[in-house]
Amino acid sequence: MTKQRSDSPEIEPFQGPAGGWGSVRSLADILPREHVGPEALRELTRQNKPEGFMCVSCAWSKPADHHPFEFCEEGGKATAWELTHFRTTPEFFEQHTLSELRGWSDYDLEQHGRLTHPLRYDCDSDKYVACAWDEAFDHIAATLKPLDPKSVVFYSSGRTSLEASYMYGLMARMYGNQNLPDSSNMCHESTSVGLKAAIGVPVGTTQLKDFKECDAILFFGQNVGSNAPRMLHDLRDCRKRGVEIVTFNPLKERGLERFTDPQNPIEMATLKETAISTQYHQLRAGSDLAAMMGICKFLVAWDDAAKASGGQPVLDHDFIAQHTTGAEDFIAAVRAADWTEIERETGLPRGDLEKAAKVYAEAKAVLAIYGMGITQHVKGVENVRMLVNLLLLRGNIGKPGAGPTPVRGHSNVQGQRTVGITEKTELVPVEKLEKQYGFTAPREKGLDTVESCRGVIDGSVKAFVGLGGNFLRAVPETQAMEAAWPKLRLSVQIATKLNRNHLFPGEVTYLLPCLGRIEADVQASGPQAVSTEDSTSCIHGSRGKVTPASPHLLSEPAIVGALAKRLLPPNPNVDWDAWVGDYSRIRDAIEETYPAAFEKYNERLFTPGGFWKGNKAAERIWETESKKAEFLVPSDLSATGFKDEQGRYRLMTLRSNDQFNTTIYGYHDRFRGIKGTRDVLLMHRDDIAAAALAEGQIVALESDAGDGILRRREGLIVTPYEIPRGCLGAYYPEANVLMPVEHHAEQSHVPAAKSVPVRIAA
């Protein structure tokens, strides 16, 4: 394996654009490193295209008029990572105990390659040993049956297909619980809660075509260059036709500054760049509420002046009167908001917010694009609601080129919720499921991610079944979670590669290897296809063709179906074997449960660009309690949930452009100029001086949550960076050790990873 970490890390500013030759070189590096063959190049030409496969990385939309290469640097890395020729076989585990492997890095664990056989943990040797599939399923079911269903968690990763997700959610409910946390609980649950309350739908209202019709974009807290690079093509096209893009983000992210299109020969030959943001405002972490309040203050003041002078209104009064409620209280709160507090909280001068407000006021159709910089705060739901407030003031929901545009992470994290992966009864048609399958569905709210963590720590959760993901690494409270995990009666992990969660066994532990989405999935009726939903609510078919990494792998639907058959009593209304033999039957069942979203599901599966499931708010039909879009008066101008004090910093956990969520592809964060290490602490130069620190000094961070628990992250290199004063940056998931499980968004329970209270220790 190629060495990635370095004893002498390099930290030097990167001068190039997003995309361009840097992107090409990065992809050229990983392909030979994974020893992939010609099939990888063939598959890259099929990625995100009709009759091809949907990227296993991000959930950005796939256009009908696709590019010759419809993948980005991160998507190409994800494909190479899955198609790697490295293998983690039973012989590997004969040579390594789990205690030893806990000393390996995240990168080294996954880099060792694809899992090839089902495995059982042997506590006497502290090793995984190969086992038969039937043995695994029988033992898992026998262990689950005596347990109280309320004590069992069924987690799923956002990579899981719609078909497997539907089966998984049904199995859990038929077993007796709705303990169905997923990746959304850790990122965009604040969106699901906030948008649902404000406009009646839990997802964004826009589609790709709206990028062609907007004349301004507001961008909040999302690193497009690393987390959804294909969107850069849409942003570039917008800029080419003069669309203003106003960005609010604590860090300067290269993808939001400038971009060279790797698929444009002229741009590549001439090194031509497109400037993306026309305004870039580096506000303090967690101050988006205050920034949006400042913009609203300008809008309301200008509207008041226009009304007094008989000029053109700035607010859309007709829309507000016809379609909204709560505007009067909100506008009163806007007028009362204090400019001194807004400027102190954001760290921005009033003039910067005035420039942003002017762009918004003059635009006829505005997209508001955002990511976890909005959602992962204690006031994350209020952040989302405030963004909706801003859009409602000028009628920017439910018309072409306008609306909230949350950028989802995992490739099907939004789709899982659509087909029932949720702990909330109100989001699932339980009566229809009961009629369809002849059982009594649970009505009690299930456990979300934070509640599952609490349950693991306090012992009330007895079993955990993970359909993909790296739960133990992704969640907060790392030390307490790792200490409590071995007390579980059962731990089951369904995965393609080894990760850190697999190294903490319960009393009974199985590691079950599954097919990847790019691999051929052949069942009784022949080759199968699966489907996913992107960030814009479009459904896409996906068909793998690559020879599986091992003949011993099973597909996710096959694993869920086999387990369900053994765990649940026979039910004449559910033929698990038939579903596994022909996935089109699963899609027929999904269509029966959700007819409005999945009409003619199988017939439309490979529609170029996907088929849209519809969105009532996009039609200005508001399925809220009031039947109108609802303004909300925010409770605070800071979303952090804690007060600024001497020596306390706001820590943002970050992803590099050499990782996707917990998967680390390498140790080169090209855009930030950091190579050979992930042990960095990004600080403003003035903060370094004020704290009497020096560039390159090794320090630790300690949690400053005030709960008396010592949480500490050691060995961080003090690194000067263009970051707002009072804010720090460190890499996720390594910094999760600093985050208390109770430091989460109100209402949504999303871990508040973008503003964690910490202090610097020697």
N, C-alpha and C positions, 0 to 999 in steps of 0.2 A: 504494500500500500504506500502511496506517495505521502511523504511527510508534509503536514500543513502548518502545524505550530512551529514557532521559532523561539530559540533561546535569546535571540536578539530581534525583537519585533520592530517593524518599521512603521513609523507614524509620520506621514508626509502628505500635505494637502494634495488632493487630486484636482487637476485643472481641466479635465475633459468634460464633455457633455454626457448626459444619459444616452444610452444607445450607442451608436457609432462603433468605432473599431474596438473600444473597450468591451462592449457587449459581445462582439464577435470573438475576441481573444478569450474572454471568460468561458464561452461555450466551447471553444476549441480546446481549452484546457481540461474540461471535465470529461469530454467524450473519450479520449485515450486513457484518462485516469481510471475510468470505470471499465476499461477494456471492452467496450461495446463494439459489436460488429456492424456490418452494412445494414442490418435490419433497423438500427437506430436512426440512420439517415432516412431510410424509407418511412419509418413511423413519424419522423418529424414533419414530413410532407403531408401526413394525414391528420396532424394534430389540429383540433378545433375546427374541422371541416365536416360537411355533410358526408355520412357514411364512414367517417373516420372515428377517432376517439376524442373525448373531451378531456382537456388538460387536467391532471390530478393536482395541480397547484391552485391558482386563484380562481375566483368565480366571475371574473369580468366577462362581459357579453361576447358572443361569437357572431360576427357579422355574416349576413348572407352573401355579400359581395366581398369575399375574403381576399386576403393578400396571398401571394404565392407561398409564403411561409407565415402561417397564422399562429406563430408562437413567439414568445419573448425569451430573453435571457433566462429568467427564472423558470419559465415553463420548460425550456430546453434542458435545464439542469434537473428538473423533476423527472423528465422522461429518461434521461441518462441514469439517474439515481435508481429508477425502477428497473431499467433494462440492464443494469450492471451484470457482469459475468462473475462477480464474486459471490460465493455461497457460504452460508453459515449452516453447517451440517451437524448431525449428532456427534461426529468425531471431534468437532470443535469443542463441544460441551464436555466431552470426555477429558479434555486437556485443561479446562478452566472451571473453577468454582464460581458461584455467583458472588461470593464475598470478594474474590479477586477481581471480577469484572466490574464491580462497583467502583474500582479505581480507574477505569477507563473513561475517556471523555465521551460526550454525546456523539461527536463526529466519528470516533474510532468504532463505537458500537455499531452504528448504522453502516459505516463504510465497509465493515467486514462482509456484508452482502446479504442476499436474500435467504430467508429461512426456507428449509427444504422438507422438514418432517414435523408432524405433530409431536409435541414434547410434554412430558410430565416432570414436575419437580420432585426430586428425591432428597428428602431432608437429611438422610444419613450421610450422603456424600456431598450435599450442598451443590448438586449439579442437576441440569436437565438431562433426561434420558428419553430416547425415542419410544413412542407408544403407538398403538393402532387407533385409528379414528373411532371405531366402535367403542373401544375401551374408554376413550376420552369422553365421548358423548354420554355413555352409560353412567360413568362416575360423576360427571358434572350434574346430570339430572338427578341422580340419587342423592347428591349432596344438597341440591336446591330444594327438593321436595319437602323435607322436614322443617325447613326454615320458614319463619313468618315472612310472607311476601313483602311486607313493608320494610324489612331489613335488607333487601336485595336491591342493588343498583344496576341498571342496564344503560351504560354509557355508549355513545356512538360518536365517531369522528365525522367531521364535515366532508370527508372524501367518500363516504358510503353512498351507494346509488339510491335512487328513489325506490327501486324494487326491494332491495335489502332493507332499507329503512322502514318501509311499510310493513314488511314481515316482522321486523324486530319490534316495532311498536305494538303490533297486534299480539305477538307472543307475550310481551310484558304485561299487557292489559288482561289477557286471558289467564296469565299466571296469577295476577291479582294486584298489580300496582302500576303507578304511573311515574316511577322513579326513572325518568328518561332524560337525564342531563346530556347535553351535547356541546359541541364547540361554540354554538351561539351563546350559551350561558357565559362564556368567557370574553365575548367581544361585542356582538350587536344585540344582545338582549335589551339593552337600553333603547335601541332603535325600535325593537318589537313592542316594548311597553310604551315608549313615548309617542311613536307615530299612531299606534292603535288608539291611544287615549285622545290624541289631538285630531286625527283625520279619519279614524275608523279602519285603517289597514295597517298591518305591522311591517310593511315593506315600502321601499321607495316607489314613487309613482311614474318614473320616467323610463324611456327606452332609448336605444341607440339613436333612433331617428331624431330625438330631441336635441342631440348635439348639432344637428344640421339646422335647427330652427331657433336656437338660443342666440342672444346677442350679448350676454354677460354670464360669467360663472363665478360664484363664490366658493372658495375651496378652504376647507377646515380640517386640520389634523389628519392628513392621510399622505403617506409617502408613496406616491404613484411609481416612482422610478424603481423601487425595490419590491413593492407589494402587488402592483397591478400594471406592469410596464406596457401591456398592449393598449391600455387607455391612452398612452402618450400619442398614438396615432390619431385618436379622436380629438385630443387637445391641440395637437399640431394643426389639424384641419381647421379647428375653430380659430386659432390664431391667424392662419393664412387668410381667413375672410374677415379679420378685424375684430373678433370677439375679445372683450376685455376679460382677463382672468385675475381676480383679486384673491390672493392667498394669505391665510392666517395659519401660521405654524411656528412653534418655538424654534425649530432647527431649520437652517437652510438645507433643503433637500434638492439634490441636483436635478432630479426628474421634474421638479416644479420650477426650475430655473431655465434649463435649456436642453434641447434634444436634437440629436442627429438620427435620422431615420435609417436603420441598417438595411432597409429594403429599397432605398432610393439610391441608385448608382451615382447620380450626380452629387448628391449630398455626401456620399461616402468618398467620392473622388476629390471633391473640393473642400471637404471638412466643414461644410456649411451647417450652421446650427439654427434652430428656431427657438427664439425666446418664448417661454411658456407663460410665466406670470408677468402681468403688466404692473402689478403692485405686489410687494411681498412684505408682510408685516410679521415680525418675529415677536409675538406676544408671549407672556409668561405661561408656563404650563398650567392648565386649569382656569385660564382667564377668558375663555371664549364667550362665556355668559356676559361678562362685562363688555367685551368688544362688540358683541351683537347689540347689547343695550345702548352703547354709544352710537352705533349706526342708526338704531331706532330713534334715538333722541334727535338726531339731525333730521330724519324723515318727518317726524312729528312737528318739529319746529318749522321746517320749511313749509309743511302743509298748513300750519297755523298762519304763517305769513301770507301764503297764497290766498287763504280764505279771507284774511283781513283786507287784502289788496284787490280781491276779485280775480286773481290769477289762476293758472291751471293747477288743480289739486295734485298733490304728490302721492297721497294715499288713494287706494282704490275703494272709495266709499260705497259704491254700488255693490261691489263684491263683498265687502265687510258686512253691509246691512243684510244682504240676501243669504250669504253662506256661512256666517260666523256668529259665535257668541262669546262674550267675555271681553270684547274689544275695548269697551269703555273703561273697565278696571285696569286693563293692561296699559292703555295709553296714559291713564292717570299715573301709573307706576313709572312709566317712561319719563313723564314730565318731572316727577319727583326725584328721579335718580340723580346722584351727585357726580358731577364731572371730576372732582378731585379724587373720589373713590374709584371711578372708572379708570382714570389715568394711572393711579397708584397700582391698581390690581393688574392691569394689562401690561404696564411698563411702556405703553405707547403714548405719544403726544396726541392731543385732541385733533390736531391737523391731519394726522394719518387716518384717523377714523372718518374725518370729514371727506377726504379723498375717496375712501372706499364707499361711503354713503352716496357720494355724487355719482359714481359709476352705477350703483344699484338704482338710484332714483331716475336716471336717464334711460335705463334699459327697459325694453318692453317684455322680454322673456328671459328669466334667470334660472339657471340650474344651481342648486346648492349641493355640492359634492362634499362628503365627509367620511371620516374613518374613525378609528379607535381613539384618536386624539380628542374626540367629542364624547364617546361612549364610556371610556374607561376612567371615570372619575366618580367620586361620591355623589355629585350632582349630575351624573351622566344623563339621566332621564330628563332633567330640567334643561340640560344643554340641547338635547334633541327638540324639546318643546319650544325652546327659545328660537331655534333655527326655524321651526314652523311658524312661530309668531312673525318673524322677519319676512318670511315668504307670504304670509297671509296679508300683511299690511298693503302689499301691492298686487294681490291676486295672483301670485306666482305658483299656484297649484291648480292642476286641472286644465291647463291650456298648453298648446304646442311649445316646446322649448323651455319648459319651466317645471320646477318641482324638486322635492328632496331626492337626493341620489346617494344613498349609503353604499359604500364600496365593501362588499363582503369579502371574507378571507377564503376559507376552504371552498373547494370547487362545488360542493353541493350542500353547504351549511344552511342556506336558505331553503332549499328543496326539502330537506329532512323535516323541517317544521311544517311544510305544506302537507306532508303525508303522515303526520301524527307523532313525530318525535318531539314531544313536549310534556312537561310535567303538569300542564294546566288544562283542566277539563274543558274550559270554555273555548279552547282553540281546536277541539276535536269533536266531530259529530258522533258522540258516543251512542246516542240513540240509534243512529243509522248503523253503526258497527254492531250493536246488539241485535238489531233485526237481521242484518246481513249474515251474522255468524252464530246467532243463537246462544249468547252467553250474557252474563250480567257484568258490565264494565265497571271498574272502580270509578267513584266520583271524587274521592279524596285527593286533594292536590298532592303530587309527588315531590320528590326531592330534586332540586336543581343542583348545580355544581357546588355552590357554597354550602348548601345544606348537606350534600353528600360528603364534603370534606369534614364538616362538623361531626357527621355520623361516624366516619372512619376514625376520627380522633377520640370521640367519646365512647366508641364501641357499639353504638346502636346499629350501625351498618355492619352486617355479618358477611355479605358476599358482594363481589363486584365482577360484572361481566363487561368487558370492553370490546366493542366492535370497532377496532382501529384506534389510532391515536396514541398519545403518550401522556395519559392523564396525570400521573404522579409528578411529571416534570412540568406540566403546563399550569398546574394550579398553584395558589399561594401557600404559605406556611410549609415550606419544603421540609424542614427538619422534623416537625411534629407529624407530618403526613408519612414520611419515610419510617419514622419510629413506630407508628400505629399500624401500618399496612400489614406486617406479618401476623397481626392478631386476627385478621380476617379468616373466617372459616373457609372461604373459597375465593380464589382470584383466577379469572379466565381472561386471557388476552388474545384477540384475533388480530393478526398483524402480518406484514410482509417482511419486516426487518426487525432485528433486535434493538430495543431501546431501554432506557433506564428503568421505566416502570416494570419491565420484565424481570429485573434483578432483585425485586422485593417480593418474595413469595408469601402467600398465605398458607394456612394449614394444608389445604388442597389447592394445587396450582397447575394450570395447563396453559401452554403457549401453542396456539393453533395457527398455522401458516395458511394464508389465503392467496388467491390469484390477485394480481394487480389489474387495473382497468385496461391496460394496454395489451394484456395477454388474451389469447383465444380462450373463450369459455364455451366449451362444448358439452351439452347436456343431452338428455334422451331424444329430444326432438331436433337436435343439431346445434349449430353455432348460435349463440345467444347475443343479444344486445341489452344494454342497460341504459338508464337515462339520468340526467341531472338538470337542475334548475340554476340559471345564472343570476347575477345581481339585479338584472332588469326583469325578472320573472318570466324569462323565456325558457322553455323545456327543450332539451337537446338529446337526441339519441347518441349512443356511443358504442362502438364495436371494436373489440380488441382482436388482433390477428397474430401477435407474436407467440411463438412456442413458449409455454409456461416454464418458469425457472426450475420446476421440479414436477415429476409426474405424481407426486404425493400431495399436491396442493388441491384445495377445494375452493369453490367460489364462496363469496359471502352469503348469497341466498342459500346455497347448499348447506353451509354450516348452520345458519339460522334454522332452516327447515329441519335438519337432522336433530338439532337440539330441541326444537319445539315438539317434534313427534314423541320424544322420550319424556319431556317435561310435563306435557299437557295431556289430559284425558282425551280419548278419541272424540272427534267432532265431525259429524257427517257434512258440515257446511264448509270445512277447511280441508282441502286435499293438499297437504304440504308437498307430497311427492310430485303431484301434477304441476304445482307451481314451480318447483325446482326443475322439472323436466322441460318446462316451456315458460319462459319469463313473460311472454305475451299474456298469459293467463293472470299473472300478478298485475299487469297493467290493466287488464279488464276489471279486476277487483278494485284497483285504485280508482278507475273511472266510475265504478258503481258507487263508491264511497264519496267521491268528490266530482260529481258530474259537471259542474260549472267550469272548473279549472282544467279538467282532463277530457273534455268532449273529443271523441274520435282519437283517442290517445295513440293506439297502435298505428292507425292510418297516418297520423301526422308526425310520427316519431322522428323522422329524418328530414323534416322541413328545413330548408336552408335558412340559417339564422335562428332556428328554433321556432316554436309556436308559443305565443304569449298567453299566459293563463288568465289575463284580465286584471283590472284594478278599479274598484269602485271610486276611490278618491280621484283617480285620473279622469273620471267622468263627472266629478263634482257631486257624487252621491256619498254622503257622509254617514257611515254606519257607527256613529258615536251615540252616547246616551241622549244627547240633545238633538241628534240628527243634523248637526251642523259642525263645521270645523271649529275647534275650541281653542281660544287663546288661554295662556297660563301666565300668571304673575310669578316670576321666579322668587324663590325664598332668599337668595343671596346672589351677590355678584361674583363670588368665587365658587368654583365647582370642586375644590379640593377636599372640603369637609374638615379642614383644620386651619388654625391660625398661624400666621407667620410669626416666628420668634427668632431671637438672636441665635445663630448657629444651626437653625433648622432649615433644611433644603427641601425643595420639591424634586423628587427623583422621577424621571421618566424612564421606563424600561423600553429598550429599542431592539429592532431587528436589523441585522446587517443585510447587504445585498448578496450575501453568500449563505443565506438560510431561508427556509420557509417555515414559519411557526417554530416548532421545536426541532425540526430537521436542519442540521448544520451541514452545508455542502462543502465548506472550507473555511479558511481563516483569512479571507481577504475581503474586507469591507471597502471595496474600491472607491465608492463615492465619498466616504469619510477619510480615505487615505490611511487606513489602519490595516496592517498586514502582519500575519504571524501570531496574533493574539486576539483574545476576546476579553482579556482582563484589563479593561480601560475604564477610567472615570472621566467623562467629558465635563469640563468646567470653564466658566468665563475666566479670563486672565485676571480680572480685578478681584474675583472671588478667591482665586489662588493666592494672590498677594495678601488679601485681607485675612485669610486663614493661616498666613505664614507658612504656606506650602511651596513646593518647587516643582516645576515641570519634570516629569519622570519619577517623582517620589512615589513610593509604594504606601498606600493607605488602606484602611478598611472603612466600610460603611456599617452603621448600626441603625436599626429601626428606632424611630422616635414616636411610636404610636401611643406611648403613655400607659401601656398595660402591664408594665413590669417584666415583660418577657424579653430576654436578650436574643435578638436576631442579628446576625453579623455576616457580612460578605468580605472576605479577606483578599489581599493581594491585588488591589486595583492600582493601575498606573495613572497618576494624575496627568491628564492630557488637555492642554488648552484647546478651546473650541469656541466657535461662534454660537453661543447659547445664551439665553437671557440670564441676567444676574439672579441668583437665588435658586437657580434650577441646575440639576445634574442629569447626566445621561449615563446609563449602563446597560449592558446587553441582557435581553431576555433569552432563555429562561433562567440563566444563572443568577439574576438579581431577584428572582421570586422568593428566595430565602428571606428577604427583608420585608415581605408583604404579609401582614396579618390576614388570616382568613376573614376577619370581620371588617377589613378595610375594603368595602365594596360599594357599588352604586346603590343608593336608596331605591327601593321598589324593584329594580331589575336584578340586583345581586351580582352584577358584573364586577369582577375584581378591579379595583381602582388603580391599575398599573401605570397610569400616565401621570400620577401625582401621589407618590408615596412619601410620607414624612420620614426623613433620615437625618443623621448627623455623621460627620466625618470623624473617624477615630484614628489614632496613631497605629 
